[in-house]
Amino acid sequence: MLNDMGILFEITNRKINIGIIASEPYIYVATVCESTSLEDVAYMELEDWCYDIMFGDELIKMMPEDFLDLIIIKEEE
């Protein structure tokens, strides 16, 4: 299920917020330059664990794990 942060960034027009995980987790790495001048170059690496998620009939690729809340059904004894 998409959490509140995921819903803010949802790229579908529909309001489906529960999907099926369609891939193994994989890591996405981006390098961002934090410097303000060419003389002082500082880079930061950003990492996100991502999944491909099926929302209805639409496949969303690289959905960050931080945007997801797992739904766990516990069986009562």
VMD Tcl script that builds the backbone (N, CA, C; Angstrom):
set m [mol new atoms 231]
animate dup $m
set s [atomselect $m all]
$s set {name element resname resid chain x y z} {
  {N N MET 1 A 0.853 -1.174 0.000}
  {CA C MET 1 A 0.000 0.000 0.000}
  {C C MET 1 A 0.896 1.234 0.000}
  {N N LEU 2 A 0.532 2.244 -0.782}
  {CA C LEU 2 A 1.283 3.491 -0.756}
  {C C LEU 2 A 1.015 4.217 0.556}
  {N N ASN 3 A 2.065 4.704 1.193}
  {CA C ASN 3 A 1.871 5.518 2.387}
  {C C ASN 3 A 1.595 6.958 1.957}
  {N N ASP 4 A 1.449 7.876 2.910}
  {CA C ASP 4 A 1.098 9.260 2.579}
  {C C ASP 4 A 2.121 9.908 1.653}
  {N N MET 5 A 3.409 9.625 1.850}
  {CA C MET 5 A 4.439 10.202 1.003}
  {C C MET 5 A 4.344 9.645 -0.415}
  {N N GLY 6 A 4.053 8.349 -0.551}
  {CA C GLY 6 A 3.905 7.740 -1.864}
  {C C GLY 6 A 2.728 8.288 -2.632}
  {N N ILE 7 A 1.638 8.563 -1.939}
  {CA C ILE 7 A 0.444 9.096 -2.603}
  {C C ILE 7 A 0.732 10.492 -3.149}
  {N N LEU 8 A 1.560 11.269 -2.451}
  {CA C LEU 8 A 1.925 12.603 -2.945}
  {C C LEU 8 A 2.655 12.522 -4.281}
  {N N PHE 9 A 3.443 11.461 -4.468}
  {CA C PHE 9 A 4.244 11.316 -5.672}
  {C C PHE 9 A 3.668 10.302 -6.648}
  {N N GLU 10 A 2.445 9.842 -6.420}
  {CA C GLU 10 A 1.824 8.834 -7.280}
  {C C GLU 10 A 1.711 9.380 -8.697}
  {N N ILE 11 A 2.129 8.571 -9.666}
  {CA C ILE 11 A 2.140 9.059 -11.039}
  {C C ILE 11 A 0.969 8.531 -11.858}
  {N N THR 12 A 0.032 7.881 -11.221}
  {CA C THR 12 A -1.161 7.423 -11.938}
  {C C THR 12 A -2.296 8.400 -11.688}
  {N N ASN 13 A -3.241 8.439 -12.604}
  {CA C ASN 13 A -4.386 9.335 -12.457}
  {C C ASN 13 A -5.456 8.741 -11.557}
  {N N ARG 14 A -5.414 7.411 -11.399}
  {CA C ARG 14 A -6.422 6.754 -10.579}
  {C C ARG 14 A -6.046 6.826 -9.113}
  {N N LYS 15 A -6.967 6.489 -8.252}
  {CA C LYS 15 A -6.749 6.533 -6.814}
  {C C LYS 15 A -6.431 5.167 -6.237}
  {N N ILE 16 A -5.927 4.239 -7.058}
  {CA C ILE 16 A -5.543 2.917 -6.567}
  {C C ILE 16 A -4.274 3.084 -5.749}
  {N N ASN 17 A -4.315 2.695 -4.476}
  {CA C ASN 17 A -3.119 2.829 -3.650}
  {C C ASN 17 A -2.639 1.492 -3.104}
  {N N ILE 18 A -3.255 0.400 -3.567}
  {CA C ILE 18 A -2.804 -0.931 -3.178}
  {C C ILE 18 A -2.361 -1.645 -4.449}
  {N N GLY 19 A -1.143 -2.188 -4.415}
  {CA C GLY 19 A -0.601 -2.840 -5.595}
  {C C GLY 19 A 0.033 -4.173 -5.247}
  {N N ILE 20 A 0.516 -4.838 -6.272}
  {CA C ILE 20 A 1.192 -6.125 -6.133}
  {C C ILE 20 A 2.649 -5.927 -6.508}
  {N N ILE 21 A 3.557 -6.376 -5.645}
  {CA C ILE 21 A 4.985 -6.273 -5.932}
  {C C ILE 21 A 5.295 -7.226 -7.082}
  {N N ALA 22 A 5.862 -6.684 -8.169}
  {CA C ALA 22 A 6.084 -7.469 -9.380}
  {C C ALA 22 A 7.561 -7.726 -9.652}
  {N N SER 23 A 8.440 -7.420 -8.700}
  {CA C SER 23 A 9.870 -7.645 -8.918}
  {C C SER 23 A 10.557 -7.902 -7.585}
  {N N GLU 24 A 11.763 -8.427 -7.676}
  {CA C GLU 24 A 12.626 -8.509 -6.499}
  {C C GLU 24 A 13.093 -7.086 -6.175}
  {N N PRO 25 A 13.500 -6.820 -4.929}
  {CA C PRO 25 A 14.035 -5.490 -4.633}
  {C C PRO 25 A 15.343 -5.267 -5.383}
  {N N TYR 26 A 15.543 -4.047 -5.842}
  {CA C TYR 26 A 16.809 -3.680 -6.473}
  {C C TYR 26 A 17.175 -2.281 -6.016}
  {N N ILE 27 A 18.466 -1.967 -6.122}
  {CA C ILE 27 A 18.943 -0.697 -5.593}
  {C C ILE 27 A 19.126 0.301 -6.735}
  {N N TYR 28 A 18.709 1.529 -6.471}
  {CA C TYR 28 A 18.900 2.630 -7.408}
  {C C TYR 28 A 19.865 3.605 -6.744}
  {N N VAL 29 A 20.934 3.944 -7.448}
  {CA C VAL 29 A 21.938 4.854 -6.903}
  {C C VAL 29 A 22.034 6.064 -7.816}
  {N N ALA 30 A 21.979 7.252 -7.227}
  {CA C ALA 30 A 22.148 8.495 -7.972}
  {C C ALA 30 A 23.239 9.310 -7.304}
  {N N THR 31 A 24.045 9.983 -8.096}
  {CA C THR 31 A 25.094 10.847 -7.558}
  {C C THR 31 A 24.665 12.292 -7.767}
  {N N VAL 32 A 24.702 13.067 -6.690}
  {CA C VAL 32 A 24.280 14.458 -6.726}
  {C C VAL 32 A 25.458 15.328 -6.341}
  {N N CYS 33 A 25.677 16.387 -7.106}
  {CA C CYS 33 A 26.755 17.322 -6.793}
  {C C CYS 33 A 26.236 18.354 -5.809}
  {N N GLU 34 A 26.945 18.504 -4.675}
  {CA C GLU 34 A 26.525 19.454 -3.643}
  {C C GLU 34 A 27.318 20.750 -3.685}
  {N N SER 35 A 28.279 20.868 -4.566}
  {CA C SER 35 A 29.166 22.037 -4.551}
  {C C SER 35 A 28.510 23.233 -5.212}
  {N N THR 36 A 29.025 24.392 -4.874}
  {CA C THR 36 A 28.538 25.640 -5.469}
  {C C THR 36 A 29.560 26.227 -6.435}
  {N N SER 37 A 30.765 25.653 -6.477}
  {CA C SER 37 A 31.788 26.140 -7.405}
  {C C SER 37 A 32.572 24.956 -7.955}
  {N N LEU 38 A 33.270 25.171 -9.058}
  {CA C LEU 38 A 34.065 24.112 -9.661}
  {C C LEU 38 A 35.298 23.762 -8.829}
  {N N GLU 39 A 35.768 24.710 -8.018}
  {CA C GLU 39 A 36.949 24.468 -7.193}
  {C C GLU 39 A 36.644 23.544 -6.006}
  {N N ASP 40 A 35.440 23.594 -5.519}
  {CA C ASP 40 A 35.053 22.803 -4.347}
  {C C ASP 40 A 33.974 21.804 -4.771}
  {N N VAL 41 A 34.408 20.687 -5.313}
  {CA C VAL 41 A 33.464 19.694 -5.813}
  {C C VAL 41 A 33.187 18.662 -4.718}
  {N N ALA 42 A 31.918 18.529 -4.360}
  {CA C ALA 42 A 31.507 17.544 -3.360}
  {C C ALA 42 A 30.314 16.773 -3.916}
  {N N TYR 43 A 30.415 15.457 -3.852}
  {CA C TYR 43 A 29.346 14.609 -4.369}
  {C C TYR 43 A 28.710 13.816 -3.237}
  {N N MET 44 A 27.441 13.529 -3.400}
  {CA C MET 44 A 26.729 12.708 -2.444}
  {C C MET 44 A 26.010 11.612 -3.222}
  {N N GLU 45 A 26.117 10.378 -2.746}
  {CA C GLU 45 A 25.407 9.280 -3.380}
  {C C GLU 45 A 24.113 9.010 -2.648}
  {N N LEU 46 A 23.030 8.942 -3.392}
  {CA C LEU 46 A 21.718 8.636 -2.829}
  {C C LEU 46 A 21.343 7.227 -3.247}
  {N N GLU 47 A 20.924 6.422 -2.292}
  {CA C GLU 47 A 20.523 5.045 -2.567}
  {C C GLU 47 A 19.077 4.825 -2.146}
  {N N ASP 48 A 18.352 4.133 -2.984}
  {CA C ASP 48 A 16.978 3.738 -2.658}
  {C C ASP 48 A 16.785 2.290 -3.077}
  {N N TRP 49 A 16.198 1.486 -2.208}
  {CA C TRP 49 A 15.739 0.160 -2.598}
  {C C TRP 49 A 14.408 0.362 -3.283}
  {N N CYS 50 A 14.247 -0.218 -4.454}
  {CA C CYS 50 A 13.052 -0.011 -5.265}
  {C C CYS 50 A 12.396 -1.333 -5.637}
  {N N TYR 51 A 11.135 -1.246 -6.009}
  {CA C TYR 51 A 10.351 -2.372 -6.511}
  {C C TYR 51 A 9.578 -1.911 -7.737}
  {N N ASP 52 A 9.231 -2.842 -8.600}
  {CA C ASP 52 A 8.249 -2.598 -9.650}
  {C C ASP 52 A 6.911 -3.057 -9.078}
  {N N ILE 53 A 5.893 -2.201 -9.168}
  {CA C ILE 53 A 4.603 -2.458 -8.536}
  {C C ILE 53 A 3.493 -2.390 -9.588}
  {N N MET 54 A 2.576 -3.370 -9.539}
  {CA C MET 54 A 1.387 -3.339 -10.393}
  {C C MET 54 A 0.249 -2.672 -9.624}
  {N N PHE 55 A -0.244 -1.551 -10.143}
  {CA C PHE 55 A -1.433 -0.883 -9.616}
  {C C PHE 55 A -2.524 -1.070 -10.657}
  {N N GLY 56 A -3.431 -2.000 -10.389}
  {CA C GLY 56 A -4.453 -2.327 -11.385}
  {C C GLY 56 A -3.787 -2.960 -12.592}
  {N N ASP 57 A -3.916 -2.331 -13.761}
  {CA C ASP 57 A -3.279 -2.852 -14.969}
  {C C ASP 57 A -2.043 -2.034 -15.367}
  {N N GLU 58 A -1.545 -1.192 -14.462}
  {CA C GLU 58 A -0.406 -0.328 -14.765}
  {C C GLU 58 A 0.815 -0.727 -13.944}
  {N N LEU 59 A 1.964 -0.904 -14.602}
  {CA C LEU 59 A 3.213 -1.242 -13.936}
  {C C LEU 59 A 4.000 0.029 -13.671}
  {N N ILE 60 A 4.282 0.288 -12.400}
  {CA C ILE 60 A 5.096 1.436 -12.009}
  {C C ILE 60 A 6.479 0.903 -11.663}
  {N N LYS 61 A 7.498 1.393 -12.355}
  {CA C LYS 61 A 8.859 0.920 -12.130}
  {C C LYS 61 A 9.577 1.834 -11.145}
  {N N MET 62 A 10.493 1.246 -10.410}
  {CA C MET 62 A 11.371 1.952 -9.467}
  {C C MET 62 A 10.604 2.713 -8.376}
  {N N MET 63 A 9.603 2.077 -7.790}
  {CA C MET 63 A 8.887 2.687 -6.664}
  {C C MET 63 A 9.764 2.529 -5.429}
  {N N PRO 64 A 10.213 3.631 -4.804}
  {CA C PRO 64 A 11.081 3.521 -3.629}
  {C C PRO 64 A 10.388 2.801 -2.469}
  {N N GLU 65 A 11.173 1.996 -1.766}
  {CA C GLU 65 A 10.661 1.250 -0.620}
  {C C GLU 65 A 10.082 2.183 0.444}
  {N N ASP 66 A 10.649 3.394 0.563}
  {CA C ASP 66 A 10.162 4.358 1.558}
  {C C ASP 66 A 8.726 4.790 1.298}
  {N N PHE 67 A 8.221 4.593 0.080}
  {CA C PHE 67 A 6.863 4.993 -0.267}
  {C C PHE 67 A 5.848 3.897 0.030}
  {N N LEU 68 A 6.319 2.720 0.479}
  {CA C LEU 68 A 5.444 1.558 0.625}
  {C C LEU 68 A 5.258 1.152 2.079}
  {N N ASP 69 A 4.063 0.729 2.395}
  {CA C ASP 69 A 3.754 0.064 3.667}
  {C C ASP 69 A 3.236 -1.318 3.314}
  {N N LEU 70 A 3.858 -2.345 3.881}
  {CA C LEU 70 A 3.404 -3.705 3.609}
  {C C LEU 70 A 2.128 -3.991 4.379}
  {N N ILE 71 A 1.216 -4.686 3.743}
  {CA C ILE 71 A -0.010 -5.134 4.407}
  {C C ILE 71 A 0.222 -6.578 4.825}
  {N N ILE 72 A 0.154 -6.830 6.100}
  {CA C ILE 72 A 0.375 -8.170 6.624}
  {C C ILE 72 A -0.919 -8.647 7.262}
  {N N ILE 73 A -1.424 -9.761 6.785}
  {CA C ILE 73 A -2.647 -10.340 7.357}
  {C C ILE 73 A -2.229 -11.411 8.344}
  {N N LYS 74 A -2.603 -11.233 9.611}
  {CA C LYS 74 A -2.280 -12.200 10.624}
  {C C LYS 74 A -3.491 -13.072 10.877}
  {N N GLU 75 A -3.266 -14.350 10.780}
  {CA C GLU 75 A -4.367 -15.290 11.024}
  {C C GLU 75 A -4.554 -15.475 12.529}
  {N N GLU 76 A -5.807 -15.417 12.945}
  {CA C GLU 76 A -6.106 -15.611 14.359}
  {C C GLU 76 A -6.174 -17.101 14.659}
  {N N GLU 77 A -5.752 -17.466 15.868}
  {CA C GLU 77 A -5.760 -18.877 16.256}
  {C C GLU 77 A -7.143 -19.322 16.700}
}
mol reanalyze $m
mol bondsrecalc $m
mol representation Tube
mol addrep $m
